[in-house]
Amino acid sequence: MVAATPGKARGSGGAAASRRGLSPWLAPSPGKRWTELFFLLYSPTWILWCLCILVPFRIYERLGTWGYNSLGLIAALPCVLLPPLLQPASERGKPLAQRFWVKANLWIAIYSFIGNYFWTHYFYRLLGAAYTFPAHRLNQVPITLYFMTHAYFCLYHALSNLLIRRVRHAVAAYGSAAQAAAEGVLVFALAYATAFGETLTIAHFPYYSFKDRSRMYSVGSLFYAIYFFVSFPMFYRLDEQPRAKPYSLWRVAVDALAAGMLVTCLLDFWRIGLGGIVEEGGRQGGLPWLE
């Protein structure tokens, strides 16, 4: 059998999916396909609760420190606890380390931890952001955000996988270069839309504030989008090729750490080269681990 090139492998993945009667939106691997759909179907339950009940009725005013921690856990834990109960038979027969929902949660957990522990300080210094609700904190970041970010990122990356797959399938006939170009355009647009949309939807939560909200929507959203410029294509790679060797948990962790390091470099290049959108966030504005 002749080995396919990476470009051809990706293109043929969509064709193979079509031959099997699968939608070009869906992953060829049953475990990955189920995990993405689970994240997409589960996420609206807690997002709608937050946007339609918690914020409009100002329930957050009565949460307190432990209440905010509970809110984060309520959003994030089902991403880990429900899959063992709902997973299809094809996943139950695998060792735990080979189930895609385990790999996906590990990747997101590592990446979101790095984002909160390190990158939130760029928001503080460069974008003038502040969290003022009562909270237990880890490295000056509310602990509930570590959990909330996990839940958000499970949704974002499941959706991005479907869209990347669909776009690559649509241009597969034009070759790997066209697929890469189309994926690049999609990732840029989707990353910016995701960052802008998240900033906009939490605008009515008074305890997450910005010194210059209008510039945060425009310039700050581009800064936040850097997270997803890297993570969307990196997360998409996990077990995407059915004929390739499945990712081990070690490789999943290494990939997440590599993505985190790349984003850290890009954010700091922004800090040094462009500075912040607030006065104290200029090019000389330091960060805790640089002072």
Order of alpha helices (4+ residues) and beta strands (2+ residues): alpha-alpha-alpha-alpha-alpha-alpha-alpha-beta-beta-beta-alpha-alpha-beta-alpha-alpha
